């Protein structure tokens, strides 16, 4: 039996194999270890040190999983062997299934029957639930994918309070909120911003409902901004980002680009599909975007962007 049948890859080796398998599906060939290091840092919670990565790659080469080579610029690169590809394929399949499950858990779907008024400014009302008073403007009955339920109470400032309970208890709380004059809705999964989970009909009618007389001009400005980013091969979920920027919860005095700056620097940016068709080193889109939203927001955004890999140097 070969050596690789007697041992399992370490967590770092698993991560490297998964990255190589994913890249191999799109474009077979050697990948610079520096690019692997950057991808692992973007997608993980722990720092990845180049010396550890290179040592791990040497051990995988000894096990027959990788082939290493050095380009003309002396940059170290690796590629999967046939046995490494056979080992990495099921690891990638498991990771893709886990990622699909994470995306499902993060998807907020609002069900029909909402009484929410998205054209009026939110206004807090007092509501008493089990002897405790809460100021809130909206209540959400939340059903999680694991079957758990809770009530989300949103106040006019966009802060949320979650009350855990069995389905019948949460339904009683929702009835009490409705009786107190709060907007109510029912949704799948928790939301982290008041506007998450807007139903498609509301997205389509949003421009006609806009209360700002200059909003159409603002939307055109943002559309031109996104067009310019696309020309620089930088893309995102345009429709969802536009909905969030021009949400009815935006303060009347807040310019659209200030709202955009806040969104790009928040955890919501990671759910908007930002990706580039060039590598981070070749990118010019973020430098240009910084002129609109500032360097700090751009640096936060860069951490959630999916970048294209640098093209490997050609062999002499």
C-alpha positions, 0 to 999 in steps of 0.5 A, a space after each residue: 500500500 502507498 504511504 498516503 493510505 496510512 495517514 489522514 491529512 491534518 486540518 491545515 492539509 485538509 484546507 489546502 487540499 480543498 482549496 486546490 481541488 476547488 481551483 483545479 475544477 476551474 483551472 487545472 495547474 500549479 498554484 502559488 503557495 502564497 495565493 493558497 496562504 491568502 485564500 486560507 486567511 480570507 476564509 478562516 478564523 485562524 492565521 496561516 503562516 507561510 512557513 507552516 504552509 510550506 512545511 505541510 506541503 512538503 509532507 503532502 509531497 512526501 505522501 504523494 498527494 502534491 507535486 511542488 515546483 518553482 517558477 522562474 521568479 523562484 515562487 513556490 507552487 504546488 499541484 495535485 497528483 492523481 492520488 491527491 485529487 482522489 483524496 481531495 475530491 470528497 473533502 471538497 464535496 463535504 465542504 461544499 455541502 457544509 457551505 450550502 447549509 451555511 447559506 441556507 441558515 443565513 437566508 432570510 425568507 419573509 412569508 406572506 401576510 406581513 402587516 409591515 408598512 415600509 413607506 412610513 417611518 418606524 415608530 416605537 410603541 410599548 408592548 407588554 410580554 409576560 409582564 415585561 415592557 418593551 419599546 418596539 416598532 415591529 415583531 417577527 415570528 422566526 422559524 429556524 431551520 432546526 425547528 426552533 422558534 423565537 420572537 424578534 422585536 425591532 425598535 426604531 433605531 434598528 436594535 433587535 431583542 430576541 425572545 426564545 420560546 415554543 411555537 405557541 408561546 411565540 405566536 401568543 407574543 406575536 398576537 400581543 404585539 399586533 394588538 399593541 399596534 406593532 407591524 408583524 411578520 413571519 419569517 424563516 431564519 433570524 435577521 440581523 438588519 431590519 430590512 433583511 428578507 424583504 419579499 420580492 414584490 416589495 423589492 419590485 415596487 420599492 422605487 415607486 414607493 420611494 418618499 424622497 423626490 431625488 431618490 431616482 437620481 440617487 439610484 442612477 448615481 449608484 447604478 453608475 458606480 456599480 457599472 464602473 466597478 463592473 468595468 473594473 471586473 468587480 461585481 456583487 449582488 446589485 439588486 440586493 445591495 440597492 435594496 439595502 442602500 435605499 431601504 425605507 429605514 434609512 434616515 431622511 438626512 443620510 446620503 445614499 453613499 453614507 449608507 453604502 459606506 456603512 453597509 460595506 464596513 458591516 458584516 452584511 457585506 459578506 452576504 452580498 457576493 462581492 467578487 473580482 475577476 482579477 487578483 487582489 494585486 491586480 485590482 484597481 476597483 477598490 482604490 477607485 471605490 475608496 474615493 466614494 466610501 473611504 479607505 476604512 470601509 474598503 479595507 473592511 470590504 476587501 476581507 470578504 471579496 472572492 478574488 481571482 487567483 494570480 496567473 501562474 508564471 509560465 515555465 521556461 
